[in-house]
Amino acid sequence: LESDVGCMFIAYGPNSCDPLSPNDPYVNYETYTDPRTGLAFARRQYVEAKSASVSIDWDVSDNLQITSITAYREYDSAFVSAQDGTPFPVALLFQRLIHDQLSQELRFNTQVGDFADITVGAFYFDADTSMDARVTLGYVGFDFLHGPDPVDDRHYAVFANGIFRLTDSLELAAG
């Protein structure tokens, strides 16, 4: 039927009439090929990742505990995207991300008798990411390389939290 032509590439939802994938939410029609220019990207995606973390809890005394949490993560990933799920893409991209990060948290927990539980600490985060991409906008004839696009991300924080028992039935929490 001619009325079904407009919905034949709608794989999921009330407007779907695709006979190849009736109402399948996991189907798309991306071919990673631009029929206007003939450019084709291989259907490729990968992630290589490594990570490690160490948590150390030290009971210095009955009223003082120290916690240190150190973590490291790195990954190298690449993926192809056509961004619109159709066989006639608006944009084709092949993107690669290289990322590494380190974080450190140091926390001190103490008790002041039965009156208060107090936590103070510091946190550090350092990440470096670089992205490269080939971007093709076939409908306007643009085909270009983007990057390297580095992002250096560093954060520092200090924090404190206390729970104060003012009476047997009243506590104050502040941070």
C-alpha positions in Angstrom: 0.0 0.0 0.0 1.2 3.5 -0.8 0.2 4.7 2.7 2.6 2.2 4.3 5.7 3.7 2.5 6.0 6.6 5.1 6.2 4.2 8.0 8.2 1.4 6.6 11.4 2.6 8.3 9.7 3.1 11.7 10.8 0.1 13.6 9.1 0.7 16.9 6.0 2.5 18.2 2.4 3.0 17.2 3.4 4.3 13.7 5.5 1.2 12.9 4.4 -0.8 9.9 7.8 -2.3 9.0 7.3 -6.0 8.0 10.9 -6.9 8.7 10.9 -5.8 12.4 7.4 -5.3 13.7 7.6 -3.1 16.8 11.2 -4.0 17.7 12.7 -1.3 19.9 16.3 -2.6 19.2 16.3 -2.2 15.4 17.7 0.7 13.4 18.4 1.1 9.8 21.9 2.7 10.0 24.1 1.4 7.2 27.0 3.7 8.0 27.1 4.5 4.3 26.2 7.8 2.7 24.5 7.0 -0.6 25.1 10.6 -1.8 28.9 10.4 -1.5 29.6 6.6 -1.3 31.6 7.1 1.9 31.2 4.0 4.1 32.5 3.3 7.6 33.0 -0.2 8.8 30.5 -1.3 11.5 33.1 -1.2 14.2 33.1 -0.5 17.9 35.6 -1.3 20.6 36.6 -0.4 24.1 39.8 -1.4 25.8 39.6 -0.5 29.5 41.7 -1.0 32.6 41.0 0.1 36.1 42.2 -0.5 39.6 41.3 0.8 43.1 42.7 0.4 46.6 40.7 1.1 49.7 42.6 1.2 53.1 40.7 1.5 56.4 42.9 2.2 59.4 41.5 2.1 63.0 43.9 4.5 64.7 42.0 4.3 68.0 38.5 3.5 69.2 37.5 7.1 68.3 39.5 7.7 65.1 39.4 5.9 61.8 41.2 6.9 58.6 40.0 5.8 55.1 42.0 6.2 51.9 40.5 5.4 48.5 42.7 5.6 45.4 41.4 4.7 42.0 42.8 4.7 38.4 41.0 4.1 35.1 41.9 4.3 31.5 40.2 3.4 28.2 40.6 3.6 24.5 37.4 3.4 22.5 36.2 4.0 19.0 32.8 3.8 17.5 30.8 4.7 14.4 27.6 6.7 14.5 25.1 7.8 11.9 23.0 9.6 14.6 19.6 9.3 13.1 18.9 5.5 12.7 17.9 5.8 9.0 19.6 4.4 5.9 20.1 8.0 4.6 22.3 9.5 7.3 22.3 13.2 8.1 25.9 12.8 9.5 28.4 10.0 9.7 31.0 10.0 12.4 33.9 7.8 13.3 35.0 8.8 16.8 37.9 7.8 19.0 38.3 8.6 22.7 41.4 8.1 24.8 40.9 8.7 28.6 42.7 8.2 31.8 41.7 9.3 35.3 43.1 9.2 38.9 41.1 9.9 42.0 42.1 10.1 45.7 39.9 10.4 48.8 41.2 10.8 52.3 38.6 10.7 55.1 38.8 11.0 58.9 36.0 9.7 61.1 35.9 10.5 64.8 33.5 10.3 67.7 33.3 12.8 70.5 31.9 10.7 73.3 28.2 10.1 72.8 27.7 13.7 71.7 28.9 13.7 68.0 30.1 11.6 65.0 32.3 13.8 62.8 33.7 13.1 59.3 36.2 15.4 57.5 38.1 14.7 54.3 39.4 15.8 51.0 38.9 14.5 47.4 41.1 14.9 44.3 40.2 14.0 40.7 42.4 14.3 37.6 41.3 13.2 34.2 42.7 13.6 30.7 40.6 12.9 27.6 41.3 13.3 23.9 38.8 12.9 21.1 39.4 12.6 17.4 36.7 12.2 14.8 36.0 12.0 11.1 32.8 13.9 10.5 30.9 13.7 7.2 27.9 15.8 6.5 27.2 14.5 3.0 24.1 16.6 2.4 26.3 19.8 2.4 29.5 18.2 1.1 31.5 18.6 4.3 34.0 15.9 5.2 36.5 16.8 7.8 38.7 15.7 10.7 37.9 17.0 14.1 40.6 17.0 16.8 42.5 16.2 18.7 40.1 17.8 21.1 41.8 17.5 24.6 39.9 17.9 27.8 41.9 18.2 31.0 39.6 17.9 34.1 40.8 18.5 37.6 38.7 18.8 40.8 39.6 19.4 44.4 37.1 19.3 47.3 37.1 19.3 51.1 34.2 18.2 53.1 32.9 17.8 56.6 29.8 16.3 58.2 28.7 16.0 61.8 25.8 14.4 63.6 25.3 16.0 67.0 23.0 14.4 69.6 21.6 17.4 71.4 19.1 15.4 73.5 17.9 11.8 73.6 15.3 12.6 71.0 16.9 15.4 69.0 19.9 15.2 66.6 21.4 17.9 64.4 23.1 16.9 61.2 25.3 19.4 59.5 27.7 19.2 56.5 
